[in-house]
Amino acid sequence: MISVVVVGAETPGNIGTIARAMKNFGVSDLKLVDPPELHRDGEAYGFAGQAREDILPNAEEVSFEEIVENYHTIGFTATTNEDARRHVRFPFRTPEELADDLAEIETDVALVFGRERVGLTNEELARIDQICAIPASAEYPVLNLGQAATIALYELRELTMDESQLPDVERERAIEPEIERFYERFDAMLGAVSYPEEKRAKTMRLVRRLVGRAHPTGREITTLHGVLRVIERATQERYSGR
C-alpha cells in the first residue's frame, strides 16, 4: 500500500490539494506530521474537492519516527547533490524511475513531503530509504508542495489504480485503406502542382514515414483529406483560368 505523509505543512490549503490529488490517483491513506489546524470550513476542506468526504477527515496524525519505523520511505526534495561525496540527497530517482522501482517490491510505502519553505531537513532525509526529485528548471527547481505531490502521484498511478479505473488512452488508428488513399491523393496533388518529378518519390517516402510514425486517427486522416480537397479545388480553378 502507498501512503502519503506530509511533514510540518504550514498551509492547510496544500494539505487539501494533496488530498484531492490522492483521490484523483487512487491513494487513500493520508498521514500528517505536525499539521496545522484543519477546520471543516477552512481552506483545506475547500481545496480538497471530493476528498473532503473521506481522505481528509480520515487523515491520521503521526510522528516522523512512526513513519520511518513502519514504512519503506521515499523522501521528496527539490535540492539534490550531484554525486556520492554528499550522499544525504544522492542518489535520487525521478517519479518515473520511482514507479519502476516500486513495481518490483511488495511492502508498505510512504511518500514523504516536507515543509513549504524548507522541505525535509538533512537530518530527516538521512533516515529515509530513497530520495526522489522532480526534474524542473535549474533556475527555479522548487515546486509548490501540492504540485509536487500531484506530479508524483500521477507518475505512480499505475501502481495505485486498478486497470478498470485507468482511462483508455489507446489511439484508434485510422484503417489502412484510408491512409493509403491519402498517400495516393497526396502524390496526385504533387503532380497537379508540377512538383519536380525527380523529387516526387523521395518526398512521398518522407510523407509516408512521417504519417506512419504519427499513427493518425480516422478523424485526423479525414481532416487531411479535406485539406487536400481544398488544394485540389484551388489548383483546378487556377489552371482552368489560364
N, C-alpha and C positions, 0 to 999 in steps of 0.2 A: 504494500500500500504506500502511496505517496501522500505525505502531509506537507503543509506549508506552515513555516514558522516565521513570524515577524518579530524582530528583536528591537525593543525600545522605540517604536514608532512614535512620532510626536504629533502627527496629523491624523485625526480619526478618518478623514476622507480617504486617505491612502489605504487604510485597512478595509474600508468599504469597497474601494476599487479592486483590491486584491481578491476580496470575497466574490465579487462579481466575475472576475476572470476565472476563478476556480470553478464557479458554476458553469461558465462557458465551456470549460475544457475538462469537465468530469472529475474534479477533485473536490472532496467534501470536508476533509479534516483540517481545520484551521487552528493553530496554536499561537498564543501571544505571550511574549516575554516582556514584562514591564510595560503594558499598554496604557494609553491614555483612557479616560472615561469614554465609554461608548453609550451615548444616550439614544433612546428609541426615536427621539425627534431630532437627533443631531445629524451631522453630515455623513458619518459612517453609514448609517442606515439609508440616508438619502442617496449615496453613491452606489449602494450595493445591488440595486435592481432586485431581481427575484431572489438573490442570495440573502436578502433581509429576512426571508421566511424560514431559512434552515441553517445555512452555513454560518452566518454572522451571529445569530443568537446562541448557536451551539459551540462557538469558539471557546477553547479551553485555555485558561491562563496557567502557564507552566514556568519553570525555571530553565535557564540555559543548561544547567547541569543535567536535568532530566532528559533533555533532547540528546545531548552528547552521549549519555549512558545507554539510551534505548533505541537509537536510530543510526542508520548509515547517513551521515550528514553531508550536504552539499552547500557550501557557503558561496554566496554571490557577491562579487566585488567588481567595481569599475577600475580600480587601481591594481595592476598586476606587475610582476617582475619578469624580466626577460630571460633569466637563466637561473640555474640552480644555486648560484652563490648567495642569493637571497630567497630562501626556499619557503618562506611563510605564505607567499602568494604565487608560488610556482612549484610544479607545473599546473596549468589550468586548462579547462575544457570550455568550448563554446556550448551553448544549449543544444545545438545539433549533434555535436560529438557526445555530449552527455546522454542524449537519448539512446545512442548506440551502446554506450557503457551500461546503462541501467537495464537495457533489454536482456542483458546476459546474466543478471543476478536476481535472486529471489529473497528479498529482505525488506523490512520497513525502511522507507527513505524519507528524510526530512529536507526540504528545500528551505534554506535559512537565509532570510533577507534582513539587512541591518537598518540602521537609522538613516533618516533622510539626509542629514548633513555630513555624517562621518562614516556611514556604513557599519560594517563589522570591524572591530578592533583587531590589531595583530594578535593580541592575546586570545581572542575568541577564534580567529582563523587558525591559530596554531592547534586548536583542539578539534578541528573539523576534518573530516575524512577526505573530501575532494573540494577543489576550488573551481568555480565557473565564472566566466566573464562574457558579457555580450559585446561583440565587436561593434565599435562606434568610432566616430571621428576622433583622431588623436588630439584635435584642437579642443574638443569638448566631449569626453567619453562618458560623462556621468549622466545616467538616466534617472528620471523620476522613479521613485520606489514602485508605484503602481504600474508604470510602463515596463519596468524590468521584470516584474512578476508575470505580467501578461505575456511578454515575449517568451519567457522561459516555459510557461505552461502551454503555450501554443506549440512550441517545438516538441514538447513531451506528450502531446495529445494522443498519439497512437498507443502510448503506454497506459493512459488514464481513461480512455473511452473505448467502449465496445465498437466493433465494426458497424453494428446497426446504428450507432449514434453518429458516426463519421459521415459527413456529406459525400455523395458520389461525385467526385470531381473528374472522372474519366471523360476525355473528349470523345464525342461520337464523330469519327472521321467520315468525311463525305464518301459516297460509294465510288469505286474506281472508275466506272464508265463516265461519270460526271467530271472527274478530274481529267481523264483522258480527252474528253470533249473540250475542256478548257485549253489543254495544250494545242489541240488541233486548231481551235479558234484563234489562239494567240499567234500561232505560226501563220495562219492565213492573213491575220492583220498585218504582220510584218511584211508579207508580200504586197498587200494592198497599199502600204505607205512607202513602197520602194526601198525597204530596208536593204542594205548591201547584201547581195546573195552570198558572198563569201563568208559573211559573219552569222548567217541565219542558224546554221547547225550548232555552232558554239553557243550562241545566245539561247537557243531552245534547250540545250543541255543545262545551262546555268539556271534557266527558269524552272526546269523540271527538278533540279536538285534543291532549289530554294523552296518550291512548293512542297516537295517531298519531305523536307525537314519540318515544315510548318504543320503538317497533318491537319489541313483545313477541315472545318465542319461543312455540312451541307449548305448551311446559310451563307458561310463565307464564300464558297465556290459560286453559289447563285449570285452573290453580290458582284464577284469578279466577272461573271458572265454579263451582268448588267452594265458594268463599266465598258467591256469590250463592245457591247451592243451600241452604246452611245458613240464610241470611237468609230465603229463601222459606219454608222449613220452620218456622222460628220465627214468622214472620208468620202463617202459616196456623194454627198452634196457638194463637197469641194471639187471633186474631179468631174462630176456631171456638169458643173457650171463653167468648165473651161471651153 
